[in-house]
């Protein structure tokens, strides 16, 4: 068994949409990012890469490479899952926490879990998603951005 931890954060912009595991959770703003800025997909991908000792997202999909501008983060996550599988590993469980002041995760939780489970090739019961705020502290508390952390267990 191997454990990996991932983190991602993006600041909000006044245009676009906010995606969490490919699920649209807000359309009144977007995030500044090279790809679509899906913090859940990014945190989970980095956790997978860490557990499998396969580098990190910036190494595989550098922001300096125009191919990744506007990329679908769930497609990038699927590529990471393929690499993890090629290393002889599979997802046993995933636990994600979204950190945001005004974005509400609970109405989208089941869709987020299902979307992640499908890409991770894991049963939905092995995928957890929850949320918290920073109680007004920092850039997230000022509602200037969003973050996610993820822990994965590979077998």
C-alpha positions in Angstrom: 0.0 0.0 0.0 1.2 3.5 -0.8 -0.2 6.9 0.4 0.0 10.2 -1.5 -1.1 13.7 -0.6 -2.0 16.5 -3.0 -2.9 20.2 -2.9 -4.1 22.7 -5.4 -5.4 26.3 -5.2 -6.5 28.9 -7.7 -7.7 32.5 -7.4 -11.1 33.4 -8.8 -11.6 35.5 -11.9 -14.7 37.3 -12.9 -15.4 35.1 -16.0 -15.8 31.4 -16.6 -17.0 28.7 -14.3 -15.8 26.7 -11.3 -15.4 22.9 -11.8 -14.8 20.3 -9.1 -14.0 16.9 -10.5 -15.5 18.0 -13.8 -18.8 19.0 -12.1 -19.8 22.6 -12.6 -20.4 24.2 -9.2 -20.5 27.9 -10.1 -21.0 30.0 -13.3 -20.8 33.5 -11.7 -16.9 33.3 -11.7 -14.1 31.2 -12.9 -10.5 30.5 -11.8 -7.1 31.7 -13.1 -5.3 28.6 -14.3 -3.4 27.1 -17.3 -6.0 24.3 -17.6 -9.7 24.6 -16.6 -8.5 25.0 -13.0 -10.3 22.1 -11.4 -8.7 22.0 -7.9 -10.1 18.6 -7.0 -8.8 16.9 -10.2 -5.4 18.6 -9.6 -5.1 17.7 -6.0 -6.1 14.1 -6.6 -3.7 13.8 -9.6 -0.8 15.1 -7.5 -1.7 12.7 -4.7 -1.7 9.8 -7.1 1.6 10.8 -8.6 3.2 11.2 -5.2 2.0 7.8 -4.0 3.3 6.1 -7.2 6.5 8.2 -7.1 5.8 9.5 -10.7 6.6 13.2 -10.3 4.0 15.9 -10.2 1.5 17.7 -12.4 3.9 20.6 -13.2 6.4 18.1 -14.5 3.9 16.1 -16.6 1.8 19.0 -17.8 3.9 22.2 -17.6 2.1 25.5 -17.9 4.8 26.6 -20.3 3.5 24.1 -22.8 0.6 25.6 -24.8 -1.0 22.2 -25.2 -2.3 22.4 -21.7 -4.0 25.8 -21.9 -7.7 25.3 -21.2 -7.2 21.6 -20.9 -9.9 19.4 -19.3 -8.4 18.5 -15.9 -10.4 15.3 -15.8 -8.6 14.2 -19.0 -5.3 15.0 -17.3 -6.4 13.0 -14.3 -7.3 10.1 -16.5 -3.8 10.2 -18.0 -2.3 10.1 -14.5 -4.5 7.1 -13.6 -3.2 5.3 -16.7 0.4 6.0 -15.6 -0.4 4.8 -12.1 -1.9 1.6 -13.6 1.1 1.1 -15.8 3.2 1.2 -12.6 1.2 -1.8 -11.3 -0.9 0.2 -8.8 -4.6 0.9 -8.4 -6.7 3.3 -6.3 -7.9 1.8 -3.0 -9.4 5.0 -1.6 -9.5 8.7 -2.0 -10.4 11.5 0.4 -10.8 15.0 -0.9 -11.5 18.2 1.1 -12.5 21.4 -0.8 -11.6 24.6 1.0 -13.8 27.5 -0.1 -15.7 30.3 1.5 -18.8 30.7 -0.7 -18.8 27.7 -3.0 -21.1 25.0 -1.6 -20.0 21.4 -2.2 -22.9 19.5 -0.5 -25.4 20.0 -3.3 -22.8 18.5 -5.8 -21.1 16.0 -3.5 -22.7 12.8 -5.1 -21.9 14.0 -8.6 -18.3 14.9 -7.6 -17.8 11.5 -6.0 -19.3 9.7 -9.0 -17.2 11.6 -11.5 -14.0 10.9 -9.6 -14.8 7.2 -9.1 -15.4 6.8 -12.8 -12.1 8.3 -13.8 -10.2 6.6 -10.9 -11.7 3.2 -11.8 -12.8 2.9 -8.2 -16.1 2.2 -6.6 -17.9 5.3 -5.4 -17.7 3.9 -1.8 -13.9 4.3 -2.0 -14.2 8.1 -2.8 -14.9 10.7 -0.2 -15.5 14.4 -0.8 -16.1 17.0 1.9 -15.7 20.7 2.4 -14.7 23.4 4.8 -14.1 27.1 5.0 -11.3 29.1 6.6 -13.8 31.2 8.6 -12.9 34.4 6.9 -9.1 34.0 7.1 -6.7 34.4 4.2 -7.4 34.6 0.5 -9.9 31.8 0.7 -11.7 33.5 3.6 -11.9 36.7 1.6 -13.5 34.6 -1.1 -10.6 35.4 -3.5 -10.0 31.7 -4.4 -10.5 28.0 -3.8 -8.3 25.1 -2.8 -8.5 21.3 -2.4 -6.4 18.7 -0.6 -6.5 15.0 -1.3 -5.1 11.8 0.2 -5.0 8.6 -1.8 -4.2 5.1 -0.9 -2.9 2.9 -3.7 -2.7 -0.9 -3.7 
